[in-house]
């Protein structure tokens, strides 16, 4: 059953991601990475949105976006993904699905939780073992925070302006942080403090993301007890 339309609100930060269909590679060379970043810039000209961080990996991407108005996230992503698929098929004379599904997104509280997500996104090449330093991966916002000259659409946060940011990105994240983030990714669950998560889930009709995963236990006869 297809998922319903996703609600998004202005003024809320979102972690957005997608993976290649069947985990296949999407970015096959420099041209693919460069084209995607160019399309991000063009998307920002059509729908103004703040890009706080991004990382393009061979078969997936992560972005942290901060829209101004309700619905901007969906409009921005729709244009970006549609344009990228069209360009990809034109370059490789291909057809069919490139991405495994519609993109995933979840709201992030704009406090230390946002800093955790920014670190998670920019640490991707390190976790994958592609580089020994995050700034050595050329298809991430992190390299431009360090060396300058990046895309105009990048919106620096206080965290990345901190001189200690490179060291913070180098430091591995805790198991608890990774577990919480991966649960949010899996379930489109808001990421933040408990009260903020409850309020945001209610406001954006995401209450189902807070329920325990799996089927609820049936009430009634205990299957391990003798029948009556």
C-alpha positions in Angstrom: 0.0 0.0 0.0 1.5 3.4 -1.0 2.3 5.8 1.8 0.1 8.9 2.2 1.3 12.4 1.4 4.1 13.6 3.8 3.4 16.7 5.7 6.3 19.2 6.3 6.3 22.5 8.1 8.4 25.6 7.7 10.8 26.4 10.5 11.6 22.8 11.3 14.8 21.0 10.4 14.7 17.7 8.5 17.1 14.9 8.0 16.4 13.6 4.4 17.9 10.6 2.7 17.4 8.1 0.0 19.2 4.9 -1.3 19.7 3.4 -4.7 17.2 0.8 -5.9 18.3 -2.6 -4.6 21.2 -0.7 -2.9 22.7 -0.3 -6.3 25.1 2.6 -7.1 23.7 5.9 -8.2 26.7 8.1 -8.4 29.2 6.4 -10.8 31.7 9.1 -11.3 32.5 12.8 -10.8 30.0 13.9 -13.3 27.1 12.3 -11.4 28.2 13.9 -8.1 28.7 17.3 -9.7 25.4 17.2 -11.5 23.5 16.4 -8.3 25.1 19.3 -6.5 24.3 21.6 -9.4 20.7 20.4 -9.3 20.6 21.2 -5.6 21.6 24.7 -6.3 19.0 25.0 -9.0 16.3 23.6 -6.7 17.2 26.3 -4.2 16.6 28.9 -6.9 13.1 27.5 -7.4 12.2 26.9 -3.8 14.3 28.8 -1.2 15.5 26.4 1.4 18.4 26.3 3.8 20.8 23.4 3.2 22.6 22.8 6.5 24.6 19.8 5.5 24.8 17.1 2.8 26.8 14.0 1.9 26.6 12.1 -1.4 27.8 8.5 -1.2 28.1 6.0 -4.1 24.6 4.5 -3.5 22.8 7.0 -1.2 22.7 10.5 0.1 22.0 12.4 3.3 20.9 16.0 3.6 19.8 18.3 6.5 17.3 20.8 5.2 15.6 23.7 7.0 12.6 24.9 4.9 11.0 28.4 5.4 7.4 27.6 4.6 5.0 24.6 5.0 5.3 22.3 2.0 8.6 23.7 0.8 10.5 20.5 1.7 8.2 18.4 -0.6 8.3 20.8 -3.5 12.1 21.1 -3.3 12.7 17.4 -3.1 10.2 16.6 -5.8 12.0 18.9 -8.3 15.4 17.6 -7.3 14.6 13.9 -7.5 12.6 14.2 -10.8 15.4 16.3 -12.4 18.1 13.9 -11.2 16.4 10.8 -12.5 15.8 12.5 -15.9 19.4 13.5 -16.2 20.7 10.0 -15.1 18.6 8.3 -17.7 19.7 10.7 -20.3 23.4 10.1 -19.5 23.3 6.3 -19.2 20.4 5.7 -21.8 18.6 3.7 -19.0 15.1 3.5 -17.7 13.2 2.3 -14.6 13.7 3.1 -11.0 16.9 4.6 -9.8 16.0 5.1 -6.1 14.6 2.4 -3.9 11.5 4.5 -2.9 10.3 8.0 -2.2 12.9 9.8 -0.1 12.7 9.4 3.7 12.7 12.4 6.1 12.3 13.0 9.8 12.1 16.2 11.8 15.0 17.2 14.0 14.9 19.5 17.1 17.1 22.5 16.5 19.4 22.1 19.5 22.1 19.6 20.4 20.1 16.9 18.5 20.6 18.8 15.3 24.4 18.9 16.0 24.3 15.1 16.4 22.6 14.7 13.0 25.0 17.1 11.3 27.9 15.0 12.7 26.2 11.8 11.6 25.8 13.1 8.0 29.3 14.4 7.6 30.8 11.3 9.2 29.3 9.0 6.5 32.5 8.6 4.5 34.5 7.8 7.7 32.0 5.2 8.8 32.1 3.6 5.4 35.9 3.5 5.4 36.1 5.5 2.2 38.5 8.1 3.6 40.6 8.6 6.8 39.5 12.2 7.2 36.0 13.6 6.6 37.4 16.6 4.7 39.0 14.3 2.2 35.6 13.3 0.8 34.8 15.8 -1.9 31.1 15.3 -2.1 30.1 16.5 1.3 29.4 19.8 2.9 32.3 19.1 5.4 35.0 19.7 2.8 33.7 23.2 2.1 33.4 24.1 5.8 37.1 23.4 6.0 38.4 24.8 2.8 35.7 27.4 1.7 34.5 28.0 -1.8 31.4 25.8 -1.5 28.0 26.1 -3.1 26.1 29.3 -2.3 23.1 27.3 -1.1 25.0 26.0 2.0 23.7 27.6 5.2 26.3 27.5 8.0 25.1 26.8 11.5 26.8 27.8 14.8 28.1 24.2 15.1 30.0 24.2 11.8 31.3 27.7 12.6 32.9 26.4 15.7 36.7 25.9 15.3 36.4 22.6 17.0 33.9 21.2 14.4 36.5 19.2 12.4 37.5 17.4 15.7 33.9 16.8 16.6 33.3 15.2 13.2 36.4 13.0 13.7 35.1 11.6 17.0 33.0 8.4 16.7 29.4 8.7 17.9 28.1 6.7 20.7 26.1 3.5 20.3 23.1 5.2 21.9 23.3 8.1 19.4 23.6 5.8 16.4 20.8 3.5 17.6 18.5 6.4 18.1 19.3 8.0 14.8 18.9 4.7 12.9 15.5 4.1 14.6 14.4 7.6 13.4 15.6 6.8 9.9 13.8 3.5 9.8 10.5 4.9 11.1 10.5 8.5 10.1 10.4 9.3 13.8 11.1 12.9 15.0 14.5 13.2 16.7 14.8 15.4 19.8 13.8 15.6 23.4 10.9 13.5 24.6 8.4 16.3 25.0 9.4 17.9 21.7 9.1 14.5 19.9 5.6 14.0 21.3 4.4 17.5 20.3 6.0 17.3 16.9 4.6 13.8 16.1 1.1 15.0 17.1 1.4 18.2 15.0 2.6 16.4 11.9 0.4 13.3 12.2 3.5 11.1 13.0 2.1 9.4 16.1 2.4 5.9 14.5 6.2 6.4 14.4 6.3 6.5 18.2 4.6 3.1 18.7 6.7 0.0 19.3 7.6 -1.8 16.0 6.2 -5.2 15.2 2.8 -6.7 15.7 1.0 -6.0 19.1 0.7 -9.0 21.3 -2.8 -10.6 21.2 -4.7 -10.3 24.4 -6.6 -13.3 25.8 -5.6 -16.9 26.1 -1.9 -17.6 27.0 -0.6 -19.9 24.3 1.8 -21.5 26.8 -0.9 -22.3 29.3 -3.2 -25.4 29.1 -6.5 -24.8 27.3 -9.6 -24.4 29.4 
